[in-house]
Amino acid sequence: MSSAVSTRTSTGVLELAVEQVLASVRPTALGDPVAGARRAEESLRDALRDAGPIEDNSALQHALACAEAACEHLKYAEIQEARTLLTAARGQLVLAHEGV
């Protein structure tokens, strides 16, 4: 793991991954939905591993759960379901920044 990744917070790592994956699974961004979903799943799973330990922040824990569930939907190329969960994760990450 690079030092740039290790110095980021769990919230920041997860937030960046959620935004990148949401952008990559937009209908206009997917040439091949199955291949795109697989790439997005791999990227999100890598970010979940890199996020490190989750501090005592319930919003961040909810965001993590949403992102993990989105990975499962991406595994089966269920793009709309994954986008819904990633959008929910993004909302929870906003709350995590506020310390809720």
N, C-alpha and C positions, 0 to 999 in steps of 0.2 A: 504494500500500500504506500502511495506517495505521501510525502509530508504535507502536501496541500490538502489531501483528503483527511489526513489524521488530525489536522488542526481545526477542521470544521465541526460544528455541533451536529448532534443527531438530527435536530430539527432542520438545519440547513441542508444536510445531505439528502434527507428524505424529501424536502421541499423541491430541491433542484431536480431530483429524479421524477417526482410526480409531474412537474411542469414539462419536462422533456418527453416523458412517455405520453402525456395528454396531447402534446403537439404531434408526436409521431403516429398516433392512432386517429387523427382527424380523418374523416372520410376522403378529403382531398389529398391527404398525404399517403394513403395506402394504395399502392399499385396492386400488390398481391396481399390481400387481407390476412391470409394464413401466415405467410412469411413475415409480414409486418407485426402481427400479434406475437409471433415467437421471438422476434428481435426485441420487442417491447417488454415481453416477459423476462427475458434474460437480463436486460438492462435494469429493470425494476428489482429483480432478485439480487443482482450485484449490489445495488444501492441499499437494499434492506440489510445485506451482510455488512456493508461498509458503515451503516448508520451507528453501529456500536451500541453500547448500553443505553437504554432509555431511562432518563431520569424520572423522578416522581412527578409526572405531569400527565394528568388523565387525558387531556386533549391530544397530546403526542401519542399516547398509547392507543387512542381511538384512530388516529391517523395511520398508525402502523398497522392496525387490524384491517382498516379499509384497503391499504396498499397490498397487504398479503392476500386478501380476498380478491382484489383485482388481478393479482398474478394468476390465481386459479382460473379466473374467467379468460384471461389471455391465453392460458395453456390450451383452451378449447376454442380459441378464436371468437369468443363471445365479446366482441368489441364494445357494443353499447353498454353491456353490464359493467365491463371494466371501466369505461369512461364515467359512468355514474358513480362507481366506488372511488375513482381517482378524484372526481370533483368533490365528493364528501371528504376525502383525505385532505384536499387542499383547504377546505373550510376549517377542518380541525387544526391544520397547521397554523392558520391565522390565529386561532384561539390559543394555540401552544405558545406563540410569540408573546401573547398577552399574559401568559402564565396561568391560564385557567386550569 
